[in-house]
């Protein structure tokens, strides 16, 4: 149908209403400067407001990026965003809570069966051993402390240590609860938030996707390789502990959990077991277990085999292998542990992956357009 010729027309072109596309949307320079200042102030205020939760938010964000494939797996079968998010969080909690519950439950049962008189005799022998060893290390003065070394003094020290650990554990549990809360929110809204923030960035969609894929891939490699490393160290120690007559399953799981603790790690497990073997009269077994734990588990598995685990995960478990050397990821984990403690195991690789992919984008999209003039 043709429009009617009787349709009224504006008398002057100045009275015409411009469409949004025809309007000049460019803001004056003063308005842009004002908005930039206001936005920076708003950003500073929002960081200041949530500063106490900033570390937990960052860790939850990185965990969400590393394990979002779990959410995709559950969503594929449930077709419900809420159910998939809840199941994803419960799966991650189970990886941490089930081994910890097993250690607490089985360890408590083992403590109930301890012969305390025999234990006190072992402690006296350990005191004599430490006094003898201190004579070879003159700059460590253990003699005065070890003179009062007994089961009651050990209980007193254990109580003090337990109190300190308890206070630290409260903070860790609070952080863990906040991380779980933020992680649940990020799983539920992660997809829509990613699309929204990607639309705000002043870069091409392909560049944003490359950054996200590389960081996600590195964190997935760290996630899988860490689990494999924990299982391998726990299995290696548990087998030897079982051969020497201990509860290999309990000590293997405990060693695997302790291996995630920076600096000390498995020392918390193999040192007491070695001392027990010594006081039982098995000096060779005690020395073998100590050397085995330090050299084979602590050095070979954790420092030599682990990079190969990272390579295997990168090439076999990822659909598209990362263009990052496995030793870069390996050292990023160590650097993260040194800089941020326990949670540095994901923060360090994330920072390294972000720098690496930005370097690749610069090399591909910007460096080739630059010309050097001497």
C-alpha positions as CSV (number, residue, x, y, z in Angstrom):
1,X,0.0,0.0,0.0
2,X,1.4,3.4,-1.0
3,X,1.4,6.2,1.5
4,X,-1.3,8.8,1.0
5,X,-0.3,12.1,-0.6
6,X,-2.4,13.9,2.1
7,X,0.0,13.1,4.8
8,X,1.1,16.4,6.5
9,X,4.7,17.4,5.9
10,X,6.7,19.6,8.2
11,X,7.0,23.2,7.0
12,X,10.6,23.5,7.7
13,X,13.4,20.9,7.8
14,X,14.6,22.3,11.1
15,X,11.5,21.0,12.8
16,X,12.2,17.5,11.8
17,X,12.9,15.1,14.6
18,X,16.2,13.3,14.1
19,X,16.4,9.6,14.6
20,X,18.9,8.3,17.2
21,X,21.2,7.2,14.3
22,X,21.2,10.6,12.8
23,X,21.9,12.5,16.0
24,X,25.4,13.5,16.9
25,X,26.3,11.3,19.8
26,X,29.8,12.5,20.2
27,X,30.2,14.1,23.6
28,X,32.2,17.3,24.2
29,X,35.8,16.9,25.4
30,X,34.9,18.4,28.7
31,X,32.1,15.9,29.3
32,X,34.4,13.0,28.5
33,X,37.0,14.3,30.9
34,X,34.4,14.8,33.6
35,X,33.0,11.3,33.0
36,X,36.5,9.7,33.1
37,X,37.2,11.4,36.5
38,X,33.8,10.4,37.9
39,X,34.3,6.8,36.7
40,X,37.7,6.6,38.3
41,X,36.3,7.9,41.6
42,X,33.5,5.4,41.4
43,X,36.0,2.6,40.7
44,X,38.2,3.6,43.7
45,X,35.1,3.8,45.9
46,X,33.8,0.4,44.9
47,X,37.3,-1.2,45.4
48,X,37.5,0.5,48.8
49,X,34.0,-0.8,49.7
50,X,34.7,-4.4,48.8
51,X,38.4,-4.4,49.7
52,X,38.0,-6.8,52.6
53,X,36.5,-9.3,50.1
54,X,38.7,-8.6,47.2
55,X,41.0,-11.6,47.6
56,X,38.0,-13.9,48.0
57,X,36.3,-12.5,45.0
58,X,39.5,-12.9,42.9
59,X,40.0,-16.5,44.0
60,X,36.3,-17.3,43.4
61,X,36.5,-15.8,39.9
62,X,39.6,-17.8,39.0
63,X,38.1,-21.0,40.4
64,X,35.0,-20.3,38.4
65,X,37.1,-19.8,35.2
66,X,39.1,-23.0,35.9
67,X,36.1,-25.2,36.6
68,X,33.3,-23.7,34.5
69,X,33.5,-26.8,32.3
70,X,31.9,-28.7,35.3
71,X,29.0,-26.3,35.1
72,X,28.7,-26.9,31.4
73,X,28.7,-30.6,32.0
74,X,25.8,-30.5,34.5
75,X,23.9,-28.0,32.4
76,X,24.1,-30.3,29.4
77,X,22.0,-32.9,31.2
78,X,19.9,-30.8,33.6
79,X,19.1,-27.9,31.3
80,X,18.7,-25.8,34.4
81,X,21.2,-23.0,35.3
82,X,20.4,-23.1,39.1
83,X,20.7,-26.9,39.4
84,X,23.9,-27.0,37.3
85,X,25.5,-24.2,39.5
86,X,24.6,-26.0,42.8
87,X,25.9,-29.3,41.5
88,X,29.1,-27.7,40.4
89,X,29.8,-26.1,43.8
90,X,28.9,-29.4,45.6
91,X,31.3,-31.3,43.3
92,X,34.2,-28.9,44.2
93,X,33.4,-29.1,47.9
94,X,33.3,-32.9,47.8
95,X,36.9,-32.9,46.4
96,X,38.0,-31.1,49.5
97,X,35.6,-32.2,52.2
98,X,35.5,-36.0,51.6
99,X,39.3,-36.6,52.0
100,X,39.4,-34.2,55.0
101,X,36.5,-36.0,56.6
102,X,38.2,-39.4,55.9
103,X,41.4,-38.2,57.6
104,X,39.6,-36.8,60.7
105,X,37.4,-39.8,61.1
106,X,40.0,-42.5,60.6
107,X,42.7,-40.5,62.4
108,X,40.4,-40.2,65.5
109,X,39.9,-43.9,65.5
110,X,43.6,-44.5,65.4
111,X,44.2,-42.1,68.3
112,X,41.7,-43.9,70.4
113,X,43.8,-47.1,70.1
114,X,47.1,-45.5,71.1
115,X,49.1,-47.1,74.0
116,X,50.0,-43.9,75.9
117,X,52.6,-45.6,78.1
118,X,54.4,-46.9,75.0
119,X,54.1,-43.5,73.5
120,X,55.8,-41.9,76.5
121,X,58.7,-44.3,76.2
122,X,59.0,-43.4,72.5
123,X,59.1,-39.7,73.4
124,X,61.9,-40.3,75.8
125,X,63.9,-42.1,73.1
126,X,63.2,-39.2,70.7
127,X,64.4,-36.8,73.3
128,X,67.7,-38.7,73.6
129,X,68.0,-38.8,69.8
130,X,67.4,-35.0,69.5
131,X,69.9,-34.2,72.2
132,X,72.5,-36.4,70.5
133,X,71.8,-34.7,67.2
134,X,72.0,-31.2,68.7
135,X,75.6,-31.9,69.7
136,X,76.5,-31.9,66.0
137,X,74.7,-28.6,65.4
138,X,76.2,-26.2,67.9
139,X,74.3,-23.1,66.7
140,X,71.0,-24.7,67.7
141,X,70.6,-24.9,71.5
142,X,68.1,-27.7,72.0
143,X,69.5,-29.1,75.3
144,X,67.7,-26.8,77.7
145,X,64.4,-27.3,75.9
146,X,64.8,-31.1,75.6
147,X,65.6,-31.7,79.2
148,X,61.9,-31.2,80.1
149,X,60.7,-33.1,77.0
150,X,57.9,-35.5,78.0
151,X,54.4,-36.5,77.1
152,X,53.0,-33.7,79.3
153,X,55.2,-31.0,77.7
154,X,54.3,-32.3,74.3
155,X,50.6,-32.1,75.2
156,X,51.2,-28.5,76.4
157,X,52.9,-27.6,73.2
158,X,50.3,-29.5,71.2
159,X,47.6,-27.5,72.9
160,X,49.3,-24.2,72.1
161,X,49.8,-25.2,68.5
162,X,46.2,-26.4,68.3
163,X,45.0,-23.0,69.6
164,X,47.1,-21.2,67.0
165,X,45.9,-23.5,64.3
166,X,42.3,-23.1,65.5
167,X,42.5,-19.3,65.2
168,X,44.1,-19.6,61.8
169,X,41.5,-22.2,60.8
170,X,38.7,-19.8,61.7
171,X,40.0,-17.3,59.2
172,X,40.5,-20.0,56.6
173,X,37.0,-21.3,57.1
174,X,35.5,-17.8,56.8
175,X,37.4,-17.2,53.6
176,X,36.4,-20.6,52.3
177,X,32.7,-19.9,53.0
178,X,32.9,-16.5,51.3
179,X,34.7,-18.1,48.3
180,X,32.0,-20.7,48.1
181,X,29.3,-18.0,48.2
182,X,31.0,-15.9,45.5
183,X,31.7,-19.0,43.4
184,X,28.0,-20.0,43.5
185,X,27.0,-16.5,42.3
186,X,29.7,-16.6,39.5
187,X,28.6,-20.0,38.3
188,X,25.0,-18.8,38.1
189,X,25.6,-15.5,36.4
190,X,29.0,-16.1,34.9
191,X,27.9,-16.6,31.3
192,X,25.8,-13.4,31.1
193,X,28.4,-11.3,33.0
194,X,31.1,-12.4,30.7
195,X,29.1,-11.4,27.6
196,X,28.2,-8.0,29.3
197,X,31.8,-7.1,30.3
198,X,33.1,-8.3,26.9
199,X,30.8,-5.9,25.2
200,X,32.2,-3.0,27.3
201,X,35.9,-3.7,26.5
202,X,37.5,-1.5,23.8
203,X,38.9,-4.6,22.0
204,X,37.7,-7.0,19.3
205,X,35.5,-9.9,20.5
206,X,38.1,-12.3,19.1
207,X,40.8,-10.7,21.3
208,X,38.6,-11.0,24.4
209,X,37.8,-14.6,23.7
210,X,41.5,-15.4,23.2
211,X,42.3,-13.9,26.6
212,X,39.5,-15.8,28.3
213,X,40.4,-19.1,26.6
214,X,44.1,-18.9,27.5
215,X,43.5,-18.1,31.1
216,X,40.8,-20.7,31.4
217,X,43.0,-23.3,29.8
218,X,46.0,-22.6,32.0
219,X,43.8,-22.8,35.1
220,X,42.3,-26.1,33.9
221,X,45.8,-27.4,33.4
222,X,46.8,-26.3,36.9
223,X,43.6,-27.8,38.4
224,X,44.1,-31.3,36.8
225,X,47.8,-31.4,37.2
226,X,47.5,-30.5,40.9
227,X,45.0,-33.2,41.6
228,X,47.2,-35.8,39.7
229,X,50.3,-34.6,41.7
230,X,48.4,-34.9,45.0
231,X,47.2,-38.4,44.1
232,X,50.7,-39.5,43.0
233,X,52.5,-38.2,46.1
234,X,49.8,-39.7,48.4
235,X,50.0,-43.0,46.6
236,X,53.8,-43.1,46.7
237,X,53.9,-42.4,50.4
238,X,50.9,-44.6,51.3
239,X,52.5,-47.7,49.6
240,X,55.7,-47.4,51.6
241,X,53.9,-46.6,54.8
242,X,51.8,-49.8,54.3
243,X,54.9,-51.8,53.8
244,X,56.3,-50.6,57.1
245,X,53.1,-51.6,58.9
246,X,51.2,-48.3,59.1
247,X,47.8,-47.4,57.8
248,X,48.8,-46.7,54.3
249,X,45.4,-45.3,53.1
250,X,45.2,-42.8,56.0
251,X,48.8,-41.7,55.7
252,X,48.6,-41.5,51.9
253,X,45.5,-39.3,51.9
254,X,47.0,-37.2,54.7
255,X,50.3,-36.8,52.8
256,X,48.4,-35.8,49.7
257,X,46.5,-33.1,51.6
258,X,49.7,-31.8,53.4
259,X,51.5,-31.6,50.0
260,X,49.4,-28.6,49.2
261,X,50.8,-26.7,52.2
262,X,53.6,-24.4,51.1
263,X,57.2,-24.9,52.3
264,X,56.6,-27.7,54.9
265,X,54.2,-29.9,52.9
266,X,54.8,-33.6,53.4
267,X,57.4,-33.1,56.2
268,X,54.4,-32.9,58.6
269,X,53.7,-36.6,57.8
270,X,57.0,-38.3,57.0
271,X,59.0,-36.8,59.9
272,X,56.8,-38.2,62.7
273,X,56.5,-41.5,61.0
274,X,60.3,-41.7,60.6
275,X,60.8,-40.9,64.3
276,X,58.3,-43.6,65.2
277,X,60.2,-46.1,63.1
278,X,63.5,-45.1,64.8
279,X,62.2,-45.5,68.3
280,X,60.7,-48.9,67.4
281,X,64.3,-50.0,66.6
282,X,64.0,-49.7,62.8
283,X,66.7,-47.2,62.2
284,X,67.3,-48.3,58.6
285,X,63.6,-48.0,57.8
286,X,63.4,-44.6,59.4
287,X,66.4,-43.3,57.3
288,X,65.0,-44.9,54.2
289,X,61.5,-43.3,54.7
290,X,63.1,-39.9,55.3
291,X,65.3,-40.1,52.2
292,X,62.6,-41.6,50.1
293,X,60.2,-38.8,51.1
294,X,62.7,-36.0,50.6
295,X,64.3,-37.2,47.4
296,X,61.7,-39.3,45.5
297,X,58.5,-37.7,46.6
298,X,59.6,-34.2,47.5
299,X,62.1,-33.6,44.7
300,X,61.5,-36.1,41.8
301,X,57.7,-36.2,41.8
302,X,57.1,-32.6,42.9
303,X,59.9,-31.0,40.8
304,X,60.7,-33.3,37.9
305,X,57.6,-35.4,37.2
306,X,55.1,-32.5,37.8
307,X,56.1,-30.5,34.6
308,X,55.5,-33.7,32.6
309,X,52.1,-34.1,34.3
310,X,51.3,-30.5,33.2
311,X,52.4,-31.4,29.6
312,X,50.2,-34.5,29.6
313,X,47.1,-32.6,30.9
314,X,47.8,-29.8,28.3
315,X,48.1,-32.2,25.4
316,X,45.6,-35.0,26.3
317,X,42.8,-33.4,28.3
318,X,42.4,-30.0,26.6
319,X,40.5,-29.9,23.3
320,X,42.9,-27.2,22.1
321,X,46.4,-27.4,23.7
322,X,47.8,-24.2,25.1
323,X,50.6,-22.3,23.4
324,X,52.5,-22.0,26.7
325,X,55.5,-24.0,27.8
326,X,54.7,-26.4,30.7
327,X,57.8,-25.1,32.6
328,X,56.3,-21.6,32.5
329,X,53.2,-22.9,34.2
330,X,55.3,-24.9,36.6
331,X,57.3,-21.9,37.7
332,X,54.2,-19.7,37.8
333,X,52.8,-22.1,40.4
334,X,55.9,-21.8,42.5
335,X,56.0,-18.0,42.2
336,X,52.3,-17.8,43.1
337,X,52.9,-20.0,46.2
338,X,55.7,-17.7,47.3
339,X,53.8,-14.5,46.7
340,X,50.3,-15.3,47.8
341,X,50.6,-18.5,49.9
342,X,48.2,-21.4,49.4
343,X,45.8,-19.6,47.0
344,X,48.8,-18.6,44.8
345,X,48.6,-22.0,43.2
346,X,45.8,-20.4,40.9
347,X,46.7,-16.7,41.2
348,X,50.2,-17.1,39.9
349,X,49.3,-19.1,36.8
350,X,46.4,-16.7,36.1
351,X,48.7,-13.7,36.1
352,X,51.3,-15.4,34.0
353,X,48.7,-16.6,31.5
354,X,47.2,-13.0,31.2
355,X,50.7,-11.5,30.6
356,X,51.5,-14.3,28.0
357,X,48.3,-13.8,26.0
358,X,48.6,-10.0,26.1
359,X,52.1,-10.4,24.7
360,X,50.8,-12.6,21.9
361,X,48.0,-10.2,21.0
362,X,50.5,-7.3,21.0
363,X,52.9,-9.3,18.8
364,X,50.1,-10.4,16.3
365,X,48.0,-7.2,16.1
366,X,50.2,-4.3,17.0
367,X,54.0,-5.1,16.7
368,X,53.8,-5.8,13.0
369,X,52.4,-2.4,12.3
370,X,55.3,-0.6,14.0
371,X,58.2,0.5,12.0
372,X,61.7,1.0,13.4
373,X,63.6,4.1,12.3
374,X,67.2,4.2,13.5
